[in-house]
Structures are given as structure tokens and as C-alpha cells.
Amino acid sequence: MIVSGSRMRQIGWVAVLALCVGMFLALSFRVHAVKSEVLLAERQIVELERETLVLETEFQARANQRQLANWNIVEFGYLAPRADQYLEGERQLASLGSPQVPGAPSPIRVARAEPEEGMPSPLRSREMVSPITGAPVTLAATQVEESATTMFAEAFGDFLVDASPIRAAQARAGSSAAATQAAAETAE
């Protein structure tokens, strides 16, 4: 079977095209491999920077140990703990407690219970009552404080209303809407 010249050219072009596609795929795989190596290198750089920061902090702390030791000895009188001062567990800690001597006061214990509904509680705030009449008592200082707080809140609210551009725009829009509504009512 004899192949014609145009058929040979077609096969040649297909072979060149296949070669180009193969080279493109190889190049794209290589690019992705290099990208992943770059990302790995960046992660290692970040990790090394963190490690460097930790080491610098450790170095600064150790550089100050001599100064801290001088302060502990001169100013505070602290000493480094000895090996016999470390405890192995809770039992050893409990064994260090001294037994209670007869006649010694009982240890102070603090307990707190939530009050049941309907029962008086010392934690709740109660109204002050007169010990003679039993009527509720209002302190004058409380009344002055409440009135001063109310006056301040009202004055500050008025200031905000006057200073707010949004409020003025809404008021104008509201007044034009009210005028439009009034005009519509008169037209009816």
C-alpha cells in the first residue's frame, strides 16, 4: 500500500501536534512541581521564623536570669527550689497537713446555696424599710441622683437630635410627606 504525499503531511502534522501536546503536559507538570516546592519552602521559612522568635525570647529570658537572681536574693529573699521541695502527688501534699489540735477553732468554710423561690435571700437587694414603722424608705441622695440622671439623659438626647443630620432629613421628609397627605385629604 502506497501512501500519498498529502497523507504523509497529515500524519506528520498529527505527529507534531501530539509532540507539542506532550511537551505542554510535561511542562505544566514541571511547573506544578516547582510551585509545590516553592510552597513547601515558604512553609519552612515561616516555621523557621517562628522558631527564631521563640529562640530570641528564650535568649532574652536567659540573659535576664542573672538580674532576676540578683533581685530575688537582694530584694525579695527568694531562693531556687531544692529537689526535696517537689512533691510526687496529692497524697504527699495531703500528708504535709498537720492534724487538728484539740481545742483549735474549726477551719473557715464558705458555702453558697441558691435560694429557693419565695424564700428571702441575703443576696437579693431589698428595699430599705423604717425600723419603727416598717414603711419603705427612699433616700434623698437616690432621688437627687435619679433626677440628675434623668435630666442629663434628656439634655443629651436633645443634643443628639439637634446634632444629627439624619434626624433633620427625616423630619423634612416627614413634613413633606405630611404636607402631601394633607393636600390629598383636602382634594378629596
HELIX and SHEET records of a PDB file:
HELIX    1   1 GLY A    5  ALA A   63  1                                  59    
HELIX    2   2 GLN A   65  TRP A   71  1                                   7    
HELIX    3   3 ASN A   72  PHE A   76  3                                   5    
HELIX    4   4 ALA A   83  GLN A   85  5                                   3    
HELIX    5   5 GLU A   90  SER A   95  1                                   6    
HELIX    6   6 ALA A  140  ALA A  163  1                                  24    
HELIX    7   7 PRO A  165  ALA A  187  1                                  23    
END                                                                             
